[in-house]
Amino acid sequence: MFNSVNNPFNRRIESSTSSDNSSKQQHQQEQKQPERNLLDEEEQDEVKIGGRPILTEDDILYLVKDYIEKLKAEHPEDENYSKKADKWLLKFDVKKFMKQNPNITISDFNMIMFSETDALR
């Protein structure tokens, strides 16, 4: 901005515009610091479908029995199907199910039960 004609002693001259730039840069860096802190914080990468709660053991037992009853109601004339469904229900182990499917929600439950009971059909 200044040349040797304007600055005969070759000294550094700070203009008002350069001090404004440095204060703006400092202000921008101060704003970025909290953003960096937020990015550095570790958060769990857990997504819950629709914010639905995780099912408990009692919830799963109730839902399994209800699911099997609905399946049996869909095939009231087929006695063999009903026997298979009752047998499957007797073999069902809720602890094993929860261990295989941790943090299960109702949406997950319906998908899993569909695939688990597919052999009954």
NULUM-65514 format. One record per atom (N, C-alpha, C, O): residue number from 0; residue in three letters; chain; atom name; x, y, z. Coordinates in steps of 0.05 Angstrom, whole numbers, plus 5000, padded with zeros to 4 digits. Atoms other than C-alpha are relative to their C-alpha. Example, Ala and Ser with C-alpha at 12.3 -4.5 7.8 and 13.67 -1.06 7.14 Angstrom:
2
0, ala, A, N, 5018, 4976, 5000
0, ala, A, CA, 5246, 4910, 5156
0, ala, A, C, 5018, 5024, 5000
0, ala, A, O, 5039, 5024, 5013
1, ser, A, N, 4984, 4976, 4999
1, ser, A, CA, 5273, 4979, 5143
1, ser, A, C, 4985, 5022, 5014
1, ser, A, O, 4995, 5044, 5018
***
This chain:
121
0, met, A, N, 5016, 4976, 5000
0, met, A, CA, 5000, 5000, 5000
0, met, A, C, 5017, 5025, 5000
0, met, A, O, 5012, 5045, 4986
1, phe, A, N, 4982, 4977, 5000
1, phe, A, CA, 5056, 5047, 5016
1, phe, A, C, 5025, 4993, 4984
1, phe, A, O, 5035, 4971, 4985
2, asn, A, N, 4975, 5004, 5015
2, asn, A, CA, 5116, 5055, 4971
2, asn, A, C, 5022, 5017, 5012
2, asn, A, O, 5018, 5032, 5032
3, ser, A, N, 4977, 4985, 4988
3, ser, A, CA, 5184, 5086, 4983
3, ser, A, C, 4996, 5030, 4998
3, ser, A, O, 5008, 5044, 5014
4, val, A, N, 5006, 4972, 5001
4, val, A, CA, 5158, 5154, 4963
4, val, A, C, 4985, 5009, 5024
4, val, A, O, 4991, 5029, 5036
5, asn, A, N, 5016, 4994, 4976
5, asn, A, CA, 5107, 5153, 5018
5, asn, A, C, 5014, 4993, 5026
5, asn, A, O, 5008, 5004, 5047
6, asn, A, N, 4985, 5009, 4977
6, asn, A, CA, 5155, 5119, 5065
6, asn, A, C, 5030, 5001, 4995
6, asn, A, O, 5042, 4981, 4988
7, pro, A, N, 4972, 4997, 5008
7, pro, A, CA, 5224, 5147, 5056
7, pro, A, C, 5020, 4986, 5019
7, pro, A, O, 5043, 4982, 5011
8, phe, A, N, 4981, 5012, 4981
8, phe, A, CA, 5255, 5113, 5118
8, phe, A, C, 4998, 4969, 5001
8, phe, A, O, 5010, 4956, 5018
9, asn, A, N, 5004, 5029, 5002
9, asn, A, CA, 5233, 5042, 5099
9, asn, A, C, 4992, 4987, 5027
9, asn, A, O, 5000, 4965, 5033
10, arg, A, N, 5011, 5011, 4975
10, arg, A, CA, 5198, 5032, 5165
10, arg, A, C, 4973, 4988, 4994
10, arg, A, O, 4959, 4995, 4976
11, arg, A, N, 5026, 5013, 5004
11, arg, A, CA, 5138, 4988, 5172
11, arg, A, C, 4978, 5019, 5010
11, arg, A, O, 4978, 5028, 5033
12, ile, A, N, 5022, 4983, 4993
12, ile, A, CA, 5075, 5028, 5172
12, ile, A, C, 4974, 4983, 4999
12, ile, A, O, 4968, 4970, 4979
13, glu, A, N, 5024, 5015, 4999
13, glu, A, CA, 5011, 4996, 5194
13, glu, A, C, 4977, 5019, 4995
13, glu, A, O, 4974, 5040, 5008
14, ser, A, N, 5023, 4984, 5006
14, ser, A, CA, 4949, 5024, 5164
14, ser, A, C, 4976, 4991, 5017
14, ser, A, O, 4977, 4970, 5029
15, ser, A, N, 5024, 5007, 4985
15, ser, A, CA, 4881, 5024, 5196
15, ser, A, C, 4987, 4975, 4988
15, ser, A, O, 4974, 4960, 5003
16, thr, A, N, 5013, 5024, 5012
16, thr, A, CA, 4858, 4971, 5146
16, thr, A, C, 5014, 4975, 5009
16, thr, A, O, 5001, 4954, 5012
17, ser, A, N, 4986, 5024, 4992
17, ser, A, CA, 4912, 4922, 5166
17, ser, A, C, 4994, 4993, 5029
17, ser, A, O, 4992, 4969, 5035
18, ser, A, N, 5007, 5006, 4972
18, ser, A, CA, 4895, 4928, 5240
18, ser, A, C, 4971, 4989, 5001
18, ser, A, O, 4965, 4972, 5018
19, asp, A, N, 5027, 5011, 5001
19, asp, A, CA, 4822, 4916, 5223
19, asp, A, C, 5000, 4971, 4991
19, asp, A, O, 4985, 4955, 5001
20, asn, A, N, 4998, 5028, 5009
20, asn, A, CA, 4840, 4853, 5185
20, asn, A, C, 5010, 4981, 5021
20, asn, A, O, 4999, 4959, 5025
21, ser, A, N, 4989, 5017, 4979
21, ser, A, CA, 4881, 4826, 5243
21, ser, A, C, 4979, 4996, 5022
21, ser, A, O, 4977, 4974, 5033
22, ser, A, N, 5020, 5003, 4979
22, ser, A, CA, 4825, 4839, 5292
22, ser, A, C, 4977, 4982, 4990
22, ser, A, O, 4966, 4966, 5006
23, lys, A, N, 5020, 5018, 5012
23, lys, A, CA, 4775, 4805, 5245
23, lys, A, C, 5010, 4971, 5000
23, lys, A, O, 4994, 4953, 5006
24, gln, A, N, 4989, 5027, 5000
24, gln, A, CA, 4821, 4745, 5238
24, gln, A, C, 5000, 4989, 5028
24, gln, A, O, 4993, 4965, 5032
25, gln, A, N, 4999, 5009, 4973
25, gln, A, CA, 4829, 4741, 5313
25, gln, A, C, 4971, 4993, 5009
25, gln, A, O, 4967, 4972, 5023
26, his, A, N, 5028, 5005, 4992
26, his, A, CA, 4753, 4745, 5323
26, his, A, C, 4990, 4974, 4987
26, his, A, O, 4976, 4958, 5000
27, gln, A, N, 5009, 5024, 5014
27, gln, A, CA, 4742, 4690, 5271
27, gln, A, C, 5013, 4975, 5013
27, gln, A, O, 5000, 4955, 5015
28, gln, A, N, 4987, 5022, 4987
28, gln, A, CA, 4793, 4645, 5305
28, gln, A, C, 4987, 4994, 5027
28, gln, A, O, 4985, 4971, 5036
29, glu, A, N, 5013, 5004, 4974
29, glu, A, CA, 4759, 4656, 5372
29, glu, A, C, 4973, 4986, 4996
29, glu, A, O, 4965, 4970, 5013
30, gln, A, N, 5025, 5013, 5005
30, gln, A, CA, 4693, 4635, 5341
30, gln, A, C, 5004, 4970, 4992
30, gln, A, O, 4988, 4954, 4999
31, lys, A, N, 4995, 5027, 5009
31, lys, A, CA, 4724, 4572, 5310
31, lys, A, C, 5008, 4982, 5024
31, lys, A, O, 5004, 4958, 5023
32, gln, A, N, 4991, 5017, 4978
32, gln, A, CA, 4753, 4549, 5377
32, gln, A, C, 4978, 4984, 5013
32, gln, A, O, 4981, 4960, 5017
33, pro, A, N, 5021, 5017, 4989
33, pro, A, CA, 4686, 4528, 5408
33, pro, A, C, 4990, 4979, 4981
33, pro, A, O, 4982, 4957, 4989
34, glu, A, N, 5008, 5019, 5020
34, glu, A, CA, 4668, 4494, 5343
34, glu, A, C, 5019, 4976, 4999
34, glu, A, O, 5011, 4953, 4997
35, arg, A, N, 4980, 5022, 4999
35, arg, A, CA, 4733, 4454, 5346
35, arg, A, C, 4996, 4983, 5025
35, arg, A, O, 4998, 4959, 5024
36, asn, A, N, 5005, 5015, 4975
36, asn, A, CA, 4718, 4436, 5418
36, asn, A, C, 4977, 4981, 4997
36, asn, A, O, 4977, 4958, 5006
37, leu, A, N, 5024, 5017, 5004
37, leu, A, CA, 4650, 4409, 5397
37, leu, A, C, 5007, 4976, 4982
37, leu, A, O, 4997, 4954, 4987
38, leu, A, N, 4992, 5022, 5018
38, leu, A, CA, 4681, 4368, 5341
38, leu, A, C, 5019, 4980, 5014
38, leu, A, O, 5018, 4957, 5008
39, asp, A, N, 4981, 5018, 4987
39, asp, A, CA, 4735, 4340, 5387
39, asp, A, C, 4986, 4983, 5021
39, asp, A, O, 4996, 4961, 5027
40, glu, A, N, 5014, 5016, 4980
40, glu, A, CA, 4684, 4316, 5438
40, glu, A, C, 4990, 4974, 4987
40, glu, A, O, 4980, 4974, 4965
41, glu, A, N, 5008, 5025, 5011
41, glu, A, CA, 4669, 4243, 5428
41, glu, A, C, 4970, 4995, 5008
41, glu, A, O, 4962, 4998, 5031
42, glu, A, N, 5028, 5006, 4996
42, glu, A, CA, 4596, 4225, 5420
42, glu, A, C, 4995, 4972, 4990
42, glu, A, O, 5008, 4962, 4971
43, gln, A, N, 5008, 5026, 5010
43, gln, A, CA, 4564, 4157, 5412
43, gln, A, C, 4986, 5002, 4974
43, gln, A, O, 4968, 5019, 4971
44, asp, A, N, 5013, 5000, 5025
44, asp, A, CA, 4544, 4142, 5342
44, asp, A, C, 4977, 4980, 5001
44, asp, A, O, 4979, 4959, 4989
45, glu, A, N, 5023, 5018, 4997
45, glu, A, CA, 4478, 4112, 5360
45, glu, A, C, 4975, 5013, 4989
45, glu, A, O, 4968, 5036, 4996
46, val, A, N, 5024, 4990, 5013
46, val, A, CA, 4417, 4121, 5319
46, val, A, C, 4976, 4983, 5009
46, val, A, O, 4977, 4959, 5006
47, lys, A, N, 5024, 5014, 4992
47, lys, A, CA, 4349, 4103, 5346
47, lys, A, C, 4978, 5008, 4980
47, lys, A, O, 4973, 5032, 4975
48, ile, A, N, 5021, 4995, 5019
48, ile, A, CA, 4293, 4096, 5296
48, ile, A, C, 4977, 5014, 5014
48, ile, A, O, 4964, 5003, 5032
49, gly, A, N, 5022, 4985, 4988
49, gly, A, CA, 4243, 4150, 5314
49, gly, A, C, 5003, 5005, 5030
49, gly, A, O, 4983, 5011, 5043
50, gly, A, N, 4996, 4995, 4971
50, gly, A, CA, 4273, 4156, 5383
50, gly, A, C, 4986, 4979, 5017
50, gly, A, O, 4979, 4985, 5040
51, arg, A, N, 5015, 5021, 4985
51, arg, A, CA, 4239, 4091, 5404
51, arg, A, C, 5017, 4988, 5022
51, arg, A, O, 5042, 4985, 5018
52, pro, A, N, 4985, 5011, 4978
52, pro, A, CA, 4259, 4060, 5470
52, pro, A, C, 5009, 4971, 4995
52, pro, A, O, 4998, 4957, 4978
53, ile, A, N, 4989, 5028, 5001
53, ile, A, CA, 4300, 3996, 5477
53, ile, A, C, 4981, 4982, 5016
53, ile, A, O, 4973, 4989, 5038
54, leu, A, N, 5018, 5019, 4988
54, leu, A, CA, 4257, 3936, 5494
54, leu, A, C, 5013, 4985, 5024
54, leu, A, O, 5036, 4979, 5022
55, thr, A, N, 4990, 5015, 4977
55, thr, A, CA, 4264, 3901, 5561
55, thr, A, C, 4992, 4970, 4996
55, thr, A, O, 4978, 4964, 4977
56, glu, A, N, 5006, 5029, 5002
56, glu, A, CA, 4259, 3826, 5573
56, glu, A, C, 4970, 4995, 5001
56, glu, A, O, 4960, 4979, 4986
57, asp, A, N, 5029, 5003, 4997
57, asp, A, CA, 4186, 3831, 5595
57, asp, A, C, 4986, 5009, 4974
57, asp, A, O, 4967, 4996, 4965
58, asp, A, N, 5012, 4990, 5025
58, asp, A, CA, 4169, 3872, 5533
58, asp, A, C, 5003, 4979, 4978
58, asp, A, O, 4984, 4974, 4963
59, ile, A, N, 4995, 5020, 5022
59, ile, A, CA, 4201, 3820, 5487
59, ile, A, C, 4982, 4975, 5004
59, ile, A, O, 4971, 4965, 4985
60, leu, A, N, 5017, 5024, 4995
60, leu, A, CA, 4165, 3762, 5521
60, leu, A, C, 4971, 5006, 4992
60, leu, A, O, 4958, 4989, 4979
61, tyr, A, N, 5027, 4993, 5007
61, tyr, A, CA, 4098, 3798, 5514
61, tyr, A, C, 4996, 5001, 4970
61, tyr, A, O, 4977, 4991, 4959
62, leu, A, N, 5002, 4997, 5029
62, leu, A, CA, 4111, 3816, 5441
62, leu, A, C, 5003, 4974, 4985
62, leu, A, O, 4990, 4970, 4964
63, val, A, N, 4997, 5026, 5013
63, val, A, CA, 4134, 3746, 5423
63, val, A, C, 4974, 4984, 5001
63, val, A, O, 4965, 4973, 4982
64, lys, A, N, 5025, 5014, 4997
64, lys, A, CA, 4071, 3715, 5451
64, lys, A, C, 4978, 5012, 4983
64, lys, A, O, 4963, 4997, 4971
65, asp, A, N, 5020, 4987, 5016
65, asp, A, CA, 4028, 3766, 5417
65, asp, A, C, 5005, 4995, 4970
65, asp, A, O, 4986, 4990, 4955
66, tyr, A, N, 4993, 5005, 5028
66, tyr, A, CA, 4065, 3756, 5351
66, tyr, A, C, 4991, 4972, 4991
66, tyr, A, O, 4980, 4968, 4970
67, ile, A, N, 5007, 5028, 5006
67, ile, A, CA, 4055, 3680, 5354
67, ile, A, C, 4970, 4997, 4999
67, ile, A, O, 4959, 4983, 4982
68, glu, A, N, 5030, 5002, 5000
68, glu, A, CA, 3981, 3688, 5371
68, glu, A, C, 4989, 5012, 4974
68, glu, A, O, 4969, 5002, 4963
69, lys, A, N, 5010, 4989, 5026
69, lys, A, CA, 3972, 3733, 5310
69, lys, A, C, 5006, 4982, 4977
69, lys, A, O, 4989, 4980, 4959
70, leu, A, N, 4994, 5019, 5021
70, leu, A, CA, 4007, 3683, 5266
70, leu, A, C, 4980, 4977, 5000
70, leu, A, O, 4971, 4968, 4979
71, lys, A, N, 5019, 5022, 4998
71, lys, A, CA, 3962, 3628, 5292
71, lys, A, C, 4972, 5009, 4991
71, lys, A, O, 4957, 4993, 4979
72, ala, A, N, 5026, 4990, 5008
72, ala, A, CA, 3901, 3672, 5280
72, ala, A, C, 4998, 5003, 4970
72, ala, A, O, 4976, 5002, 4959
73, glu, A, N, 4999, 4998, 5029
73, glu, A, CA, 3922, 3681, 5207
73, glu, A, C, 4994, 4973, 4987
73, glu, A, O, 4985, 4972, 4964
74, his, A, N, 5003, 5027, 5011
74, his, A, CA, 3919, 3605, 5197
74, his, A, C, 4983, 4983, 5019
74, his, A, O, 4993, 4964, 5030
75, pro, A, N, 5016, 5015, 4980
75, pro, A, CA, 3861, 3581, 5241
75, pro, A, C, 4993, 4972, 4991
75, pro, A, O, 4988, 4955, 5008
76, glu, A, N, 5008, 5027, 5010
76, glu, A, CA, 3845, 3521, 5196
76, glu, A, C, 5023, 4980, 5000
76, glu, A, O, 5019, 4956, 4999
77, asp, A, N, 4976, 5017, 5001
77, asp, A, CA, 3917, 3494, 5196
77, asp, A, C, 5009, 4992, 5028
77, asp, A, O, 5022, 5008, 5042
78, glu, A, N, 4993, 5009, 4973
78, glu, A, CA, 3926, 3453, 5260
78, glu, A, C, 5030, 4995, 5002
78, glu, A, O, 5042, 5000, 5023
79, asn, A, N, 4972, 5006, 5000
79, asn, A, CA, 3996, 3432, 5240
79, asn, A, C, 5016, 5026, 5004
79, asn, A, O, 5036, 5026, 5019
80, tyr, A, N, 4987, 4974, 4997
80, tyr, A, CA, 4017, 3505, 5235
80, tyr, A, C, 4998, 5010, 5029
80, tyr, A, O, 5018, 5020, 5040
81, ser, A, N, 5004, 4992, 4973
81, ser, A, CA, 3988, 3519, 5303
81, ser, A, C, 5019, 4985, 5019
81, ser, A, O, 5030, 4996, 5038
82, lys, A, N, 4982, 5016, 4984
82, lys, A, CA, 4028, 3462, 5333
82, lys, A, C, 5029, 5009, 4997
82, lys, A, O, 5044, 5010, 5017
83, lys, A, N, 4973, 4990, 5005
83, lys, A, CA, 4092, 3486, 5301
83, lys, A, C, 5005, 5027, 5014
83, lys, A, O, 5026, 5031, 5026
84, ala, A, N, 4997, 4974, 4987
84, ala, A, CA, 4080, 3556, 5328
84, ala, A, C, 5002, 4997, 5030
84, ala, A, O, 5019, 5010, 5043
85, asp, A, N, 4999, 5005, 4971
85, asp, A, CA, 4067, 3530, 5399
85, asp, A, C, 5027, 4988, 5007
85, asp, A, O, 5039, 4995, 5028
86, lys, A, N, 4974, 5013, 4995
86, lys, A, CA, 4130, 3487, 5395
86, lys, A, C, 5022, 5021, 4999
86, lys, A, O, 5041, 5021, 5015
87, trp, A, N, 4980, 4979, 5003
87, trp, A, CA, 4171, 3547, 5371
87, trp, A, C, 4999, 5018, 5025
87, trp, A, O, 5020, 5026, 5035
88, leu, A, N, 5003, 4983, 4977
88, leu, A, CA, 4143, 3588, 5429
88, leu, A, C, 5012, 4987, 5025
88, leu, A, O, 5024, 5001, 5042
89, leu, A, N, 4989, 5014, 4977
89, leu, A, CA, 4163, 3535, 5480
89, leu, A, C, 5031, 5000, 4999
89, leu, A, O, 5044, 5001, 5020
90, lys, A, N, 4970, 5000, 5002
90, lys, A, CA, 4235, 3534, 5453
90, lys, A, C, 5012, 5027, 5002
90, lys, A, O, 5036, 5030, 5006
91, phe, A, N, 4989, 4973, 5000
91, phe, A, CA, 4241, 3609, 5453
91, phe, A, C, 5013, 5007, 5026
91, phe, A, O, 5002, 5004, 5047
92, asp, A, N, 4984, 4992, 4977
92, asp, A, CA, 4295, 3634, 5500
92, asp, A, C, 5005, 5030, 4998
92, asp, A, O, 5020, 5039, 4981
93, val, A, N, 4999, 4971, 5001
93, val, A, CA, 4288, 3708, 5515
93, val, A, C, 5028, 5010, 5005
93, val, A, O, 5037, 5030, 4993
94, lys, A, N, 4972, 4991, 4994
94, lys, A, CA, 4359, 3715, 5544
94, lys, A, C, 5018, 4997, 4976
94, lys, A, O, 5034, 5014, 4970
95, lys, A, N, 4984, 5005, 5024
95, lys, A, CA, 4391, 3684, 5483
95, lys, A, C, 4992, 5020, 4978
95, lys, A, O, 5009, 5030, 4964
96, phe, A, N, 5010, 4982, 5020
96, phe, A, CA, 4347, 3727, 5438
96, phe, A, C, 5011, 5028, 5005
96, phe, A, O, 5020, 5042, 4986
97, met, A, N, 4989, 4973, 4993
97, met, A, CA, 4369, 3791, 5475
97, met, A, C, 5030, 5001, 4996
97, met, A, O, 5041, 5022, 4989
98, lys, A, N, 4971, 5000, 5004
98, lys, A, CA, 4442, 3770, 5472
98, lys, A, C, 5007, 5002, 4971
98, lys, A, O, 5026, 5015, 4963
99, gln, A, N, 4995, 4999, 5029
99, gln, A, CA, 4438, 3759, 5397
99, gln, A, C, 4992, 5027, 4988
99, gln, A, O, 5003, 5035, 4968
100, asn, A, N, 5010, 4975, 5010
100, asn, A, CA, 4400, 3824, 5387
100, asn, A, C, 5000, 5022, 5022
100, asn, A, O, 4979, 5028, 5032
101, pro, A, N, 4999, 4980, 4979
101, pro, A, CA, 4424, 3877, 5437
101, pro, A, C, 4987, 5026, 4991
101, pro, A, O, 4987, 5033, 4967
102, asn, A, N, 5012, 4973, 5005
102, asn, A, CA, 4389, 3945, 5443
102, asn, A, C, 4979, 4999, 4978
102, asn, A, O, 4979, 5016, 4960
103, ile, A, N, 5021, 5004, 5021
103, ile, A, CA, 4329, 3922, 5402
103, ile, A, C, 4977, 5019, 5006
103, ile, A, O, 4969, 5023, 5028
104, thr, A, N, 5023, 4983, 4998
104, thr, A, CA, 4272, 3970, 5388
104, thr, A, C, 4976, 4984, 4988
104, thr, A, O, 4980, 4962, 4977
105, ile, A, N, 5024, 5013, 5010
105, ile, A, CA, 4201, 3952, 5367
105, ile, A, C, 5002, 4995, 4970
105, ile, A, O, 4993, 4974, 4960
106, ser, A, N, 4997, 5003, 5029
106, ser, A, CA, 4217, 3963, 5293
106, ser, A, C, 5019, 4977, 4994
106, ser, A, O, 5014, 4961, 4976
107, asp, A, N, 4981, 5022, 5003
107, asp, A, CA, 4277, 3917, 5298
107, asp, A, C, 4987, 4973, 5007
107, asp, A, O, 4991, 4953, 4993
108, phe, A, N, 5013, 5024, 4991
108, phe, A, CA, 4236, 3866, 5335
108, phe, A, C, 4982, 4988, 4978
108, phe, A, O, 4983, 4964, 4973
109, asn, A, N, 5018, 5010, 5021
109, asn, A, CA, 4184, 3860, 5280
109, asn, A, C, 5015, 4988, 4977
109, asn, A, O, 5007, 4968, 4966
110, met, A, N, 4984, 5010, 5022
110, met, A, CA, 4237, 3850, 5226
110, met, A, C, 5013, 4973, 5008
110, met, A, O, 5013, 4954, 4992
111, ile, A, N, 4986, 5024, 4990
111, ile, A, CA, 4274, 3798, 5268
111, ile, A, C, 4980, 4977, 5003
111, ile, A, O, 4985, 4954, 4995
112, met, A, N, 5020, 5021, 4996
112, met, A, CA, 4211, 3760, 5286
112, met, A, C, 4989, 4990, 4973
112, met, A, O, 4984, 4966, 4971
113, phe, A, N, 5008, 5009, 5027
113, phe, A, CA, 4190, 3757, 5213
113, phe, A, C, 5019, 4979, 4990
113, phe, A, O, 5011, 4958, 4980
114, ser, A, N, 4980, 5019, 5010
114, ser, A, CA, 4255, 3723, 5195
114, ser, A, C, 5002, 4975, 5017
114, ser, A, O, 5007, 4953, 5007
115, glu, A, N, 4998, 5022, 4982
115, glu, A, CA, 4256, 3679, 5257
115, glu, A, C, 4977, 4980, 4996
115, glu, A, O, 4981, 4956, 4997
116, thr, A, N, 5023, 5018, 5002
116, thr, A, CA, 4186, 3651, 5245
116, thr, A, C, 4994, 4993, 4971
116, thr, A, O, 4974, 4980, 4965
117, asp, A, N, 5004, 5007, 5028
117, asp, A, CA, 4194, 3644, 5170
117, asp, A, C, 4999, 4970, 4995
117, asp, A, O, 4985, 4961, 4978
118, ala, A, N, 4999, 5029, 5003
118, ala, A, CA, 4208, 3570, 5179
118, ala, A, C, 4973, 4987, 5007
118, ala, A, O, 4967, 4964, 4999
119, leu, A, N, 5026, 5011, 4992
119, leu, A, CA, 4138, 3560, 5208
119, leu, A, C, 4982, 4999, 4975
119, leu, A, O, 4963, 4982, 4975
120, arg, A, N, 5018, 4998, 5024
120, arg, A, CA, 4106, 3576, 5140
120, arg, A, C, 5005, 4977, 4982
120, arg, A, O, 4991, 4975, 4962
***
